[in-house]
């Protein structure tokens, strides 16, 4: 568990790490269709592609097609 404790303007302590973990599966605000973790989600907030899958796919694209080769 993370220990990101901050003091608010009212003097209350806020654990940002716990807040981040609590809301990591909530849909992010914006037009990218992702949750707070970076997972790609559909219209019903079901995970279509996890963040790790997206990173691995992008890495494999770059490794298989190195720049400059034909």
PQR file of N, CA, C, O and H, with PARSE charges and radii, in Angstrom:
ATOM      1  N   UNK A   1       0.837  -1.177   0.000 -0.4000 1.5000
ATOM      2  CA  UNK A   1       0.000   0.000   0.000 -0.0000 2.0000
ATOM      3  C   UNK A   1       0.880   1.237   0.000  0.5500 1.7000
ATOM      4  O   UNK A   1       1.923   1.265   0.652 -0.5500 1.4000
ATOM      5  N   UNK A   2       0.467   2.238  -0.716 -0.4000 1.5000
ATOM      6  CA  UNK A   2       1.259   3.460  -0.827 -0.0000 2.0000
ATOM      7  C   UNK A   2       0.984   4.385   0.352  0.5500 1.7000
ATOM      8  O   UNK A   2      -0.060   4.292   0.997 -0.5500 1.4000
ATOM      9  H   UNK A   2      -0.380   2.215  -1.246  0.4000 1.0000
ATOM     10  N   UNK A   3       1.907   5.256   0.620 -0.4000 1.5000
ATOM     11  CA  UNK A   3       1.781   6.184   1.736 -0.0000 2.0000
ATOM     12  C   UNK A   3       1.917   7.624   1.251  0.5500 1.7000
ATOM     13  O   UNK A   3       2.788   8.355   1.724 -0.5500 1.4000
ATOM     14  H   UNK A   3       2.755   5.331   0.096  0.4000 1.0000
ATOM     15  N   UNK A   4       1.075   8.034   0.323 -0.4000 1.5000
ATOM     16  CA  UNK A   4       1.097   9.399  -0.195 -0.0000 2.0000
ATOM     17  C   UNK A   4       0.143  10.256   0.628  0.5500 1.7000
ATOM     18  O   UNK A   4      -0.996  10.492   0.223 -0.5500 1.4000
ATOM     19  H   UNK A   4       0.368   7.441  -0.061  0.4000 1.0000
ATOM     20  N   UNK A   5       0.610  10.719   1.780 -0.4000 1.5000
ATOM     21  CA  UNK A   5      -0.230  11.521   2.660 -0.0000 2.0000
ATOM     22  C   UNK A   5       0.014  13.005   2.412  0.5500 1.7000
ATOM     23  O   UNK A   5       1.157  13.461   2.388 -0.5500 1.4000
ATOM     24  H   UNK A   5       1.535  10.527   2.108  0.4000 1.0000
ATOM     25  N   UNK A   6      -1.062  13.742   2.231 -0.4000 1.5000
ATOM     26  CA  UNK A   6      -0.992  15.179   2.013 -0.0000 2.0000
ATOM     27  C   UNK A   6      -1.954  15.868   2.959  0.5500 1.7000
ATOM     28  O   UNK A   6      -2.956  15.288   3.377 -0.5500 1.4000
ATOM     29  H   UNK A   6      -1.990  13.371   2.251  0.4000 1.0000
ATOM     30  N   UNK A   7      -1.644  17.096   3.288 -0.4000 1.5000
ATOM     31  CA  UNK A   7      -2.529  17.875   4.141 -0.0000 2.0000
ATOM     32  C   UNK A   7      -3.346  18.810   3.260  0.5500 1.7000
ATOM     33  O   UNK A   7      -2.795  19.545   2.441 -0.5500 1.4000
ATOM     34  H   UNK A   7      -0.831  17.567   2.948  0.4000 1.0000
ATOM     35  N   UNK A   8      -4.672  18.775   3.436 -0.4000 1.5000
ATOM     36  CA  UNK A   8      -5.550  19.616   2.628 -0.0000 2.0000
ATOM     37  C   UNK A   8      -5.526  21.048   3.140  0.5500 1.7000
ATOM     38  O   UNK A   8      -4.914  21.337   4.169 -0.5500 1.4000
ATOM     39  H   UNK A   8      -5.119  18.177   4.101  0.4000 1.0000
ATOM     40  N   UNK A   9      -6.184  21.931   2.429 -0.4000 1.5000
ATOM     41  CA  UNK A   9      -6.254  23.336   2.830 -0.0000 2.0000
ATOM     42  C   UNK A   9      -6.993  23.495   4.155  0.5500 1.7000
ATOM     43  O   UNK A   9      -6.769  24.462   4.883 -0.5500 1.4000
ATOM     44  H   UNK A   9      -6.681  21.697   1.593  0.4000 1.0000
ATOM     45  N   UNK A  10      -7.872  22.545   4.466 -0.4000 1.5000
ATOM     46  CA  UNK A  10      -8.617  22.593   5.733 -0.0000 2.0000
ATOM     47  C   UNK A  10      -7.854  21.934   6.874  0.5500 1.7000
ATOM     48  O   UNK A  10      -8.334  21.924   8.007 -0.5500 1.4000
ATOM     49  H   UNK A  10      -8.054  21.759   3.875  0.4000 1.0000
ATOM     50  N   UNK A  11      -6.687  21.388   6.600 -0.4000 1.5000
ATOM     51  CA  UNK A  11      -5.871  20.774   7.635 -0.0000 2.0000
ATOM     52  C   UNK A  11      -6.105  19.283   7.795  0.5500 1.7000
ATOM     53  O   UNK A  11      -5.508  18.670   8.681 -0.5500 1.4000
ATOM     54  H   UNK A  11      -6.297  21.396   5.679  0.4000 1.0000
ATOM     55  N   UNK A  12      -6.949  18.678   6.973 -0.4000 1.5000
ATOM     56  CA  UNK A  12      -7.207  17.242   7.058 -0.0000 2.0000
ATOM     57  C   UNK A  12      -6.144  16.488   6.260  0.5500 1.7000
ATOM     58  O   UNK A  12      -5.649  16.979   5.246 -0.5500 1.4000
ATOM     59  H   UNK A  12      -7.434  19.176   6.254  0.4000 1.0000
ATOM     60  N   UNK A  13      -5.801  15.286   6.733 -0.4000 1.5000
ATOM     61  CA  UNK A  13      -4.839  14.449   6.033 -0.0000 2.0000
ATOM     62  C   UNK A  13      -5.587  13.620   4.987  0.5500 1.7000
ATOM     63  O   UNK A  13      -6.623  13.022   5.275 -0.5500 1.4000
ATOM     64  H   UNK A  13      -6.203  14.887   7.557  0.4000 1.0000
ATOM     65  N   UNK A  14      -5.042  13.595   3.765 -0.4000 1.5000
ATOM     66  CA  UNK A  14      -5.641  12.849   2.664 -0.0000 2.0000
ATOM     67  C   UNK A  14      -4.620  11.839   2.160  0.5500 1.7000
ATOM     68  O   UNK A  14      -3.501  12.207   1.800 -0.5500 1.4000
ATOM     69  H   UNK A  14      -4.200  14.080   3.531  0.4000 1.0000
ATOM     70  N   UNK A  15      -5.004  10.566   2.134 -0.4000 1.5000
ATOM     71  CA  UNK A  15      -4.125   9.504   1.627 -0.0000 2.0000
ATOM     72  C   UNK A  15      -4.402   9.349   0.132  0.5500 1.7000
ATOM     73  O   UNK A  15      -5.346   8.662  -0.258 -0.5500 1.4000
ATOM     74  H   UNK A  15      -5.912  10.267   2.426  0.4000 1.0000
ATOM     75  N   UNK A  16      -3.589   9.981  -0.694 -0.4000 1.5000
ATOM     76  CA  UNK A  16      -3.800   9.967  -2.138 -0.0000 2.0000
ATOM     77  C   UNK A  16      -3.570   8.576  -2.722  0.5500 1.7000
ATOM     78  O   UNK A  16      -4.228   8.211  -3.696 -0.5500 1.4000
ATOM     79  H   UNK A  16      -2.822  10.539  -0.377  0.4000 1.0000
ATOM     80  N   UNK A  17      -2.667   7.802  -2.164 -0.4000 1.5000
ATOM     81  CA  UNK A  17      -2.416   6.450  -2.649 -0.0000 2.0000
ATOM     82  C   UNK A  17      -3.638   5.557  -2.487  0.5500 1.7000
ATOM     83  O   UNK A  17      -3.997   4.816  -3.403 -0.5500 1.4000
ATOM     84  H   UNK A  17      -2.132   8.098  -1.373  0.4000 1.0000
ATOM     85  N   UNK A  18      -4.276   5.625  -1.324 -0.4000 1.5000
ATOM     86  CA  UNK A  18      -5.480   4.824  -1.083 -0.0000 2.0000
ATOM     87  C   UNK A  18      -6.618   5.294  -1.982  0.5500 1.7000
ATOM     88  O   UNK A  18      -7.381   4.475  -2.494 -0.5500 1.4000
ATOM     89  H   UNK A  18      -3.984   6.227  -0.580  0.4000 1.0000
ATOM     90  N   UNK A  19      -6.736   6.589  -2.173 -0.4000 1.5000
ATOM     91  CA  UNK A  19      -7.772   7.149  -3.039 -0.0000 2.0000
ATOM     92  C   UNK A  19      -7.556   6.707  -4.486  0.5500 1.7000
ATOM     93  O   UNK A  19      -8.510   6.383  -5.193 -0.5500 1.4000
ATOM     94  H   UNK A  19      -6.116   7.253  -1.756  0.4000 1.0000
ATOM     95  N   UNK A  20      -6.297   6.697  -4.916 -0.4000 1.5000
ATOM     96  CA  UNK A  20      -5.957   6.263  -6.270 -0.0000 2.0000
ATOM     97  C   UNK A  20      -6.294   4.787  -6.473  0.5500 1.7000
ATOM     98  O   UNK A  20      -6.857   4.411  -7.501 -0.5500 1.4000
ATOM     99  H   UNK A  20      -5.522   6.960  -4.342  0.4000 1.0000
ATOM    100  N   UNK A  21      -5.946   3.947  -5.483 -0.4000 1.5000
ATOM    101  CA  UNK A  21      -6.238   2.515  -5.585 -0.0000 2.0000
ATOM    102  C   UNK A  21      -7.735   2.246  -5.545  0.5500 1.7000
ATOM    103  O   UNK A  21      -8.224   1.357  -6.241 -0.5500 1.4000
ATOM    104  H   UNK A  21      -5.489   4.252  -4.648  0.4000 1.0000
ATOM    105  N   UNK A  22      -8.455   2.994  -4.750 -0.4000 1.5000
ATOM    106  CA  UNK A  22      -9.897   2.794  -4.611 -0.0000 2.0000
ATOM    107  C   UNK A  22     -10.615   3.075  -5.928  0.5500 1.7000
ATOM    108  O   UNK A  22     -11.619   2.432  -6.233 -0.5500 1.4000
ATOM    109  H   UNK A  22      -8.058   3.717  -4.184  0.4000 1.0000
ATOM    110  N   UNK A  23     -10.113   4.026  -6.707 -0.4000 1.5000
ATOM    111  CA  UNK A  23     -10.798   4.460  -7.918 -0.0000 2.0000
ATOM    112  C   UNK A  23     -10.095   4.049  -9.212  0.5500 1.7000
ATOM    113  O   UNK A  23     -10.360   4.635 -10.261 -0.5500 1.4000
ATOM    114  H   UNK A  23      -9.297   4.549  -6.458  0.4000 1.0000
ATOM    115  N   UNK A  24      -9.205   3.054  -9.161 -0.4000 1.5000
ATOM    116  CA  UNK A  24      -8.434   2.718 -10.357 -0.0000 2.0000
ATOM    117  C   UNK A  24      -9.269   2.056 -11.444  0.5500 1.7000
ATOM    118  O   UNK A  24      -8.869   2.081 -12.608 -0.5500 1.4000
ATOM    119  H   UNK A  24      -8.990   2.577  -8.308  0.4000 1.0000
ATOM    120  N   UNK A  25     -10.393   1.475 -11.117 -0.4000 1.5000
ATOM    121  CA  UNK A  25     -11.235   0.838 -12.128 -0.0000 2.0000
ATOM    122  C   UNK A  25     -12.408   1.714 -12.563  0.5500 1.7000
ATOM    123  O   UNK A  25     -13.267   1.263 -13.321 -0.5500 1.4000
ATOM    124  H   UNK A  25     -10.718   1.455 -10.172  0.4000 1.0000
ATOM    125  N   UNK A  26     -12.451   2.946 -12.098 -0.4000 1.5000
ATOM    126  CA  UNK A  26     -13.502   3.887 -12.474 -0.0000 2.0000
ATOM    127  C   UNK A  26     -13.144   4.518 -13.815  0.5500 1.7000
ATOM    128  O   UNK A  26     -11.981   4.835 -14.065 -0.5500 1.4000
ATOM    129  H   UNK A  26     -11.753   3.313 -11.482  0.4000 1.0000
ATOM    130  N   UNK A  27     -14.120   4.696 -14.660 -0.4000 1.5000
ATOM    131  CA  UNK A  27     -13.902   5.277 -15.983 -0.0000 2.0000
ATOM    132  C   UNK A  27     -13.347   6.702 -15.849  0.5500 1.7000
ATOM    133  O   UNK A  27     -13.851   7.507 -15.066 -0.5500 1.4000
ATOM    134  H   UNK A  27     -15.065   4.439 -14.458  0.4000 1.0000
ATOM    135  N   UNK A  28     -12.315   6.990 -16.618 -0.4000 1.5000
ATOM    136  CA  UNK A  28     -11.682   8.309 -16.578 -0.0000 2.0000
ATOM    137  C   UNK A  28     -12.535   9.326 -17.339  0.5500 1.7000
ATOM    138  O   UNK A  28     -13.274   8.970 -18.256 -0.5500 1.4000
ATOM    139  H   UNK A  28     -11.905   6.337 -17.254  0.4000 1.0000
ATOM    140  N   UNK A  29     -12.424  10.565 -16.953 -0.4000 1.5000
ATOM    141  CA  UNK A  29     -13.158  11.637 -17.619 -0.0000 2.0000
ATOM    142  C   UNK A  29     -12.435  11.989 -18.912  0.5500 1.7000
ATOM    143  O   UNK A  29     -11.216  12.159 -18.917 -0.5500 1.4000
ATOM    144  H   UNK A  29     -11.823  10.854 -16.208  0.4000 1.0000
ATOM    145  N   UNK A  30     -13.174  12.098 -19.993 -0.4000 1.5000
ATOM    146  CA  UNK A  30     -12.577  12.441 -21.274 -0.0000 2.0000
ATOM    147  C   UNK A  30     -13.160  11.600 -22.385  0.5500 1.7000
ATOM    148  O   UNK A  30     -14.157  10.905 -22.193 -0.5500 1.4000
ATOM    149  H   UNK A  30     -14.164  11.960 -19.989  0.4000 1.0000
ATOM    150  N   UNK A  31     -12.538  11.665 -23.542 -0.4000 1.5000
ATOM    151  CA  UNK A  31     -13.076  10.969 -24.700 -0.0000 2.0000
ATOM    152  C   UNK A  31     -12.213   9.795 -25.145  0.5500 1.7000
ATOM    153  O   UNK A  31     -12.361   9.334 -26.277 -0.5500 1.4000
ATOM    154  H   UNK A  31     -11.727  12.230 -23.697  0.4000 1.0000
ATOM    155  N   UNK A  32     -11.316   9.292 -24.295 -0.4000 1.5000
ATOM    156  CA  UNK A  32     -10.400   8.222 -24.696 -0.0000 2.0000
ATOM    157  C   UNK A  32     -10.912   6.818 -24.407  0.5500 1.7000
ATOM    158  O   UNK A  32     -10.287   5.856 -24.853 -0.5500 1.4000
ATOM    159  H   UNK A  32     -11.195   9.667 -23.375  0.4000 1.0000
ATOM    160  N   UNK A  33     -12.007   6.651 -23.691 -0.4000 1.5000
ATOM    161  CA  UNK A  33     -12.574   5.351 -23.323 -0.0000 2.0000
ATOM    162  C   UNK A  33     -11.567   4.485 -22.581  0.5500 1.7000
ATOM    163  O   UNK A  33     -11.293   3.355 -22.985 -0.5500 1.4000
ATOM    164  H   UNK A  33     -12.515   7.433 -23.329  0.4000 1.0000
ATOM    165  N   UNK A  34     -11.020   5.017 -21.496 -0.4000 1.5000
ATOM    166  CA  UNK A  34     -10.104   4.283 -20.631 -0.0000 2.0000
ATOM    167  C   UNK A  34     -10.539   4.467 -19.185  0.5500 1.7000
ATOM    168  O   UNK A  34     -11.270   5.400 -18.854 -0.5500 1.4000
ATOM    169  H   UNK A  34     -11.243   5.935 -21.168  0.4000 1.0000
ATOM    170  N   UNK A  35     -10.069   3.545 -18.315 -0.4000 1.5000
ATOM    171  CA  UNK A  35     -10.281   3.750 -16.892 -0.0000 2.0000
ATOM    172  C   UNK A  35      -9.033   4.404 -16.311  0.5500 1.7000
ATOM    173  O   UNK A  35      -8.094   4.716 -17.044 -0.5500 1.4000
ATOM    174  H   UNK A  35      -9.475   2.786 -18.584  0.4000 1.0000
ATOM    175  N   UNK A  36      -9.022   4.607 -15.018 -0.4000 1.5000
ATOM    176  CA  UNK A  36      -7.916   5.332 -14.395 -0.0000 2.0000
ATOM    177  C   UNK A  36      -6.586   4.580 -14.503  0.5500 1.7000
ATOM    178  O   UNK A  36      -5.528   5.206 -14.444 -0.5500 1.4000
ATOM    179  H   UNK A  36      -9.785   4.354 -14.423  0.4000 1.0000
ATOM    180  N   UNK A  37      -6.615   3.262 -14.658 -0.4000 1.5000
ATOM    181  CA  UNK A  37      -5.389   2.469 -14.817 -0.0000 2.0000
ATOM    182  C   UNK A  37      -4.819   2.581 -16.213  0.5500 1.7000
ATOM    183  O   UNK A  37      -3.628   2.345 -16.411 -0.5500 1.4000
ATOM    184  H   UNK A  37      -7.475   2.753 -14.706  0.4000 1.0000
ATOM    185  N   UNK A  38      -5.647   2.937 -17.193 -0.4000 1.5000
ATOM    186  CA  UNK A  38      -5.201   3.001 -18.570 -0.0000 2.0000
ATOM    187  C   UNK A  38      -5.725   1.859 -19.402  0.5500 1.7000
ATOM    188  O   UNK A  38      -5.381   1.739 -20.577 -0.5500 1.4000
ATOM    189  H   UNK A  38      -6.615   3.129 -17.032  0.4000 1.0000
ATOM    190  N   UNK A  39      -6.571   0.997 -18.798 -0.4000 1.5000
ATOM    191  CA  UNK A  39      -7.178  -0.101 -19.544 -0.0000 2.0000
ATOM    192  C   UNK A  39      -8.213   0.466 -20.509  0.5500 1.7000
ATOM    193  O   UNK A  39      -8.951   1.388 -20.163 -0.5500 1.4000
ATOM    194  H   UNK A  39      -6.851   1.095 -17.843  0.4000 1.0000
ATOM    195  N   UNK A  40      -8.267  -0.083 -21.712 -0.4000 1.5000
ATOM    196  CA  UNK A  40      -9.261   0.344 -22.692 -0.0000 2.0000
ATOM    197  C   UNK A  40     -10.589  -0.315 -22.316  0.5500 1.7000
ATOM    198  O   UNK A  40     -10.632  -1.526 -22.098 -0.5500 1.4000
ATOM    199  H   UNK A  40      -7.667  -0.833 -21.994  0.4000 1.0000
ATOM    200  N   UNK A  41     -11.674   0.464 -22.236 -0.4000 1.5000
ATOM    201  CA  UNK A  41     -12.979  -0.040 -21.829 -0.0000 2.0000
ATOM    202  C   UNK A  41     -14.017   0.226 -22.908  0.5500 1.7000
ATOM    203  O   UNK A  41     -13.846   1.111 -23.746 -0.5500 1.4000
ATOM    204  H   UNK A  41     -11.639   1.448 -22.412  0.4000 1.0000
ATOM    205  N   UNK A  42     -15.108  -0.561 -22.875 -0.4000 1.5000
ATOM    206  CA  UNK A  42     -16.196  -0.343 -23.821 -0.0000 2.0000
ATOM    207  C   UNK A  42     -17.229   0.590 -23.190  0.5500 1.7000
ATOM    208  O   UNK A  42     -16.974   1.189 -22.145 -0.5500 1.4000
ATOM    209  H   UNK A  42     -15.246  -1.279 -22.194  0.4000 1.0000
ATOM    210  N   UNK A  43     -18.391   0.709 -23.825 -0.4000 1.5000
ATOM    211  CA  UNK A  43     -19.415   1.635 -23.340 -0.0000 2.0000
ATOM    212  C   UNK A  43     -20.019   1.227 -22.001  0.5500 1.7000
ATOM    213  O   UNK A  43     -20.609   2.059 -21.311 -0.5500 1.4000
ATOM    214  H   UNK A  43     -18.599   0.222 -24.673  0.4000 1.0000
ATOM    215  N   UNK A  44     -19.880  -0.042 -21.627 -0.4000 1.5000
ATOM    216  CA  UNK A  44     -20.421  -0.525 -20.357 -0.0000 2.0000
ATOM    217  C   UNK A  44     -19.332  -0.717 -19.303  0.5500 1.7000
ATOM    218  O   UNK A  44     -19.540  -1.428 -18.321 -0.5500 1.4000
ATOM    219  H   UNK A  44     -19.400  -0.717 -22.188  0.4000 1.0000
ATOM    220  N   UNK A  45     -18.180  -0.092 -19.501 -0.4000 1.5000
ATOM    221  CA  UNK A  45     -17.030  -0.105 -18.584 -0.0000 2.0000
ATOM    222  C   UNK A  45     -16.427  -1.489 -18.387  0.5500 1.7000
ATOM    223  O   UNK A  45     -15.824  -1.747 -17.345 -0.5500 1.4000
ATOM    224  H   UNK A  45     -18.011   0.486 -20.299  0.4000 1.0000
ATOM    225  N   UNK A  46     -16.570  -2.381 -19.352 -0.4000 1.5000
ATOM    226  CA  UNK A  46     -15.888  -3.672 -19.321 -0.0000 2.0000
ATOM    227  C   UNK A  46     -14.537  -3.508 -20.000  0.5500 1.7000
ATOM    228  O   UNK A  46     -14.428  -2.835 -21.025 -0.5500 1.4000
ATOM    229  H   UNK A  46     -17.060  -2.173 -20.198  0.4000 1.0000
ATOM    230  N   UNK A  47     -13.509  -4.124 -19.429 -0.4000 1.5000
ATOM    231  CA  UNK A  47     -12.155  -3.997 -19.967 -0.0000 2.0000
ATOM    232  C   UNK A  47     -12.057  -4.752 -21.285  0.5500 1.7000
ATOM    233  O   UNK A  47     -12.317  -5.953 -21.342 -0.5500 1.4000
ATOM    234  H   UNK A  47     -13.597  -4.671 -18.596  0.4000 1.0000
ATOM    235  N   UNK A  48     -11.677  -4.035 -22.349 -0.4000 1.5000
ATOM    236  CA  UNK A  48     -11.491  -4.615 -23.672 -0.0000 2.0000
ATOM    237  C   UNK A  48     -10.041  -5.058 -23.828  0.5500 1.7000
ATOM    238  O   UNK A  48      -9.771  -6.178 -24.263 -0.5500 1.4000
ATOM    239  H   UNK A  48     -11.466  -3.058 -22.302  0.4000 1.0000
ATOM    240  N   UNK A  49      -9.111  -4.179 -23.473 -0.4000 1.5000
ATOM    241  CA  UNK A  49      -7.681  -4.483 -23.545 -0.0000 2.0000
ATOM    242  C   UNK A  49      -7.004  -3.839 -22.337  0.5500 1.7000
ATOM    243  O   UNK A  49      -7.151  -2.641 -22.094 -0.5500 1.4000
ATOM    244  H   UNK A  49      -9.330  -3.270 -23.119  0.4000 1.0000
ATOM    245  N   UNK A  50      -6.261  -4.648 -21.585 -0.4000 1.5000
ATOM    246  CA  UNK A  50      -5.591  -4.108 -20.406 -0.0000 2.0000
ATOM    247  C   UNK A  50      -4.423  -3.218 -20.830  0.5500 1.7000
ATOM    248  O   UNK A  50      -3.976  -3.255 -21.976 -0.5500 1.4000
ATOM    249  H   UNK A  50      -6.141  -5.621 -21.782  0.4000 1.0000
ATOM    250  N   UNK A  51      -3.958  -2.444 -19.909 -0.4000 1.5000
ATOM    251  CA  UNK A  51      -2.835  -1.541 -20.173 -0.0000 2.0000
ATOM    252  C   UNK A  51      -1.598  -2.341 -20.566  0.5500 1.7000
ATOM    253  O   UNK A  51      -0.866  -1.952 -21.477 -0.5500 1.4000
ATOM    254  H   UNK A  51      -4.322  -2.414 -18.978  0.4000 1.0000
ATOM    255  N   UNK A  52      -1.362  -3.462 -19.877 -0.4000 1.5000
ATOM    256  CA  UNK A  52      -0.196  -4.301 -20.180 -0.0000 2.0000
ATOM    257  C   UNK A  52      -0.287  -4.898 -21.574  0.5500 1.7000
ATOM    258  O   UNK A  52       0.724  -4.976 -22.271 -0.5500 1.4000
ATOM    259  H   UNK A  52      -1.956  -3.778 -19.137  0.4000 1.0000
ATOM    260  N   UNK A  53      -1.479  -5.325 -22.000 -0.4000 1.5000
ATOM    261  CA  UNK A  53      -1.647  -5.853 -23.350 -0.0000 2.0000
ATOM    262  C   UNK A  53      -1.346  -4.783 -24.384  0.5500 1.7000
ATOM    263  O   UNK A  53      -0.701  -5.064 -25.394 -0.5500 1.4000
ATOM    264  H   UNK A  53      -2.301  -5.261 -21.433  0.4000 1.0000
ATOM    265  N   UNK A  54      -1.803  -3.559 -24.146 -0.4000 1.5000
ATOM    266  CA  UNK A  54      -1.559  -2.467 -25.082 -0.0000 2.0000
ATOM    267  C   UNK A  54      -0.074  -2.156 -25.185  0.5500 1.7000
ATOM    268  O   UNK A  54       0.435  -1.914 -26.279 -0.5500 1.4000
ATOM    269  H   UNK A  54      -2.327  -3.331 -23.326  0.4000 1.0000
ATOM    270  N   UNK A  55       0.616  -2.163 -24.066 -0.4000 1.5000
ATOM    271  CA  UNK A  55       2.059  -1.886 -24.063 -0.0000 2.0000
ATOM    272  C   UNK A  55       2.811  -2.988 -24.802  0.5500 1.7000
ATOM    273  O   UNK A  55       3.710  -2.703 -25.593 -0.5500 1.4000
ATOM    274  H   UNK A  55       0.202  -2.360 -23.177  0.4000 1.0000
ATOM    275  N   UNK A  56       2.443  -4.260 -24.545 -0.4000 1.5000
ATOM    276  CA  UNK A  56       3.105  -5.379 -25.223 -0.0000 2.0000
ATOM    277  C   UNK A  56       2.859  -5.344 -26.727  0.5500 1.7000
ATOM    278  O   UNK A  56       3.774  -5.611 -27.506 -0.5500 1.4000
ATOM    279  H   UNK A  56       1.712  -4.491 -23.902  0.4000 1.0000
ATOM    280  N   UNK A  57       1.638  -5.020 -27.149 -0.4000 1.5000
ATOM    281  CA  UNK A  57       1.342  -4.923 -28.582 -0.0000 2.0000
ATOM    282  C   UNK A  57       2.175  -3.832 -29.243  0.5500 1.7000
ATOM    283  O   UNK A  57       2.725  -4.036 -30.326 -0.5500 1.4000
ATOM    284  H   UNK A  57       0.894  -4.803 -26.516  0.4000 1.0000
ATOM    285  N   UNK A  58       2.268  -2.680 -28.598 -0.4000 1.5000
ATOM    286  CA  UNK A  58       3.046  -1.573 -29.151 -0.0000 2.0000
ATOM    287  C   UNK A  58       4.523  -1.937 -29.219  0.5500 1.7000
ATOM    288  O   UNK A  58       5.192  -1.619 -30.202 -0.5500 1.4000
ATOM    289  H   UNK A  58       1.821  -2.514 -27.719  0.4000 1.0000
ATOM    290  N   UNK A  59       5.039  -2.599 -28.187 -0.4000 1.5000
ATOM    291  CA  UNK A  59       6.441  -3.019 -28.175 -0.0000 2.0000
ATOM    292  C   UNK A  59       6.709  -4.006 -29.309  0.5500 1.7000
ATOM    293  O   UNK A  59       7.703  -3.885 -30.025 -0.5500 1.4000
ATOM    294  H   UNK A  59       4.496  -2.857 -27.388  0.4000 1.0000
ATOM    295  N   UNK A  60       5.817  -4.979 -29.464 -0.4000 1.5000
ATOM    296  CA  UNK A  60       5.999  -5.975 -30.524 -0.0000 2.0000
ATOM    297  C   UNK A  60       5.958  -5.346 -31.913  0.5500 1.7000
ATOM    298  O   UNK A  60       6.689  -5.780 -32.802 -0.5500 1.4000
ATOM    299  H   UNK A  60       5.009  -5.077 -28.882  0.4000 1.0000
ATOM    300  N   UNK A  61       5.129  -4.345 -32.114 -0.4000 1.5000
ATOM    301  CA  UNK A  61       5.098  -3.633 -33.395 -0.0000 2.0000
ATOM    302  C   UNK A  61       6.447  -2.984 -33.681  0.5500 1.7000
ATOM    303  O   UNK A  61       6.941  -3.044 -34.807 -0.5500 1.4000
ATOM    304  H   UNK A  61       4.534  -3.992 -31.391  0.4000 1.0000
ATOM    305  N   UNK A  62       7.033  -2.373 -32.680 -0.4000 1.5000
ATOM    306  CA  UNK A  62       8.287  -1.659 -32.881 -0.0000 2.0000
ATOM    307  C   UNK A  62       9.454  -2.626 -33.052  0.5500 1.7000
ATOM    308  O   UNK A  62      10.378  -2.334 -33.810 -0.5500 1.4000
ATOM    309  H   UNK A  62       6.632  -2.324 -31.766  0.4000 1.0000
ATOM    310  N   UNK A  63       9.436  -3.757 -32.373 -0.4000 1.5000
ATOM    311  CA  UNK A  63      10.524  -4.710 -32.479 -0.0000 2.0000
ATOM    312  C   UNK A  63      10.465  -5.439 -33.815  0.5500 1.7000
ATOM    313  O   UNK A  63      11.504  -5.684 -34.428 -0.5500 1.4000
ATOM    314  H   UNK A  63       8.685  -3.994 -31.757  0.4000 1.0000
ATOM    315  N   UNK A  64       9.281  -5.785 -34.270 -0.4000 1.5000
ATOM    316  CA  UNK A  64       9.150  -6.502 -35.529 -0.0000 2.0000
ATOM    317  C   UNK A  64       9.395  -5.614 -36.739  0.5500 1.7000
ATOM    318  O   UNK A  64       9.813  -6.107 -37.787 -0.5500 1.4000
ATOM    319  H   UNK A  64       8.437  -5.586 -33.772  0.4000 1.0000
ATOM    320  N   UNK A  65       9.145  -4.331 -36.620 -0.4000 1.5000
ATOM    321  CA  UNK A  65       9.358  -3.391 -37.718 -0.0000 2.0000
ATOM    322  C   UNK A  65      10.373  -2.334 -37.293  0.5500 1.7000
ATOM    323  O   UNK A  65      10.002  -1.181 -37.075 -0.5500 1.4000
ATOM    324  H   UNK A  65       8.805  -3.930 -35.769  0.4000 1.0000
ATOM    325  N   UNK A  66      11.643  -2.704 -37.173 -0.4000 1.5000
ATOM    326  CA  UNK A  66      12.634  -1.701 -36.767 -0.0000 2.0000
ATOM    327  C   UNK A  66      12.775  -0.621 -37.819  0.5500 1.7000
ATOM    328  O   UNK A  66      12.618  -0.867 -39.015 -0.5500 1.4000
ATOM    329  H   UNK A  66      11.944  -3.641 -37.351  0.4000 1.0000
ATOM    330  N   UNK A  67      13.064   0.541 -37.366 -0.4000 1.5000
ATOM    331  CA  UNK A  67      13.163   1.703 -38.251 -0.0000 2.0000
ATOM    332  C   UNK A  67      14.295   1.515 -39.254  0.5500 1.7000
ATOM    333  O   UNK A  67      15.398   1.112 -38.887 -0.5500 1.4000
ATOM    334  H   UNK A  67      13.191   0.741 -36.394  0.4000 1.0000
ATOM    335  N   UNK A  68      14.019   1.805 -40.503 -0.4000 1.5000
ATOM    336  CA  UNK A  68      15.042   1.749 -41.523 -0.0000 2.0000
ATOM    337  C   UNK A  68      15.108   0.449 -42.287  0.5500 1.7000
ATOM    338  O   UNK A  68      15.699   0.409 -43.366 -0.5500 1.4000
ATOM    339  H   UNK A  68      13.122   2.133 -40.801  0.4000 1.0000
ATOM    340  N   UNK A  69      14.518  -0.625 -41.765 -0.4000 1.5000
ATOM    341  CA  UNK A  69      14.556  -1.889 -42.512 -0.0000 2.0000
ATOM    342  C   UNK A  69      13.335  -2.002 -43.403  0.5500 1.7000
ATOM    343  O   UNK A  69      12.292  -1.409 -43.126 -0.5500 1.4000
ATOM    344  H   UNK A  69      14.037  -0.593 -40.888  0.4000 1.0000
ATOM    345  N   UNK A  70      13.475  -2.774 -44.484 -0.4000 1.5000
ATOM    346  CA  UNK A  70      12.373  -2.918 -45.437 -0.0000 2.0000
ATOM    347  C   UNK A  70      11.939  -4.346 -45.557  0.5500 1.7000
ATOM    348  O   UNK A  70      11.020  -4.650 -46.318 -0.5500 1.4000
ATOM    349  H   UNK A  70      14.322  -3.255 -44.709  0.4000 1.0000
TER
END
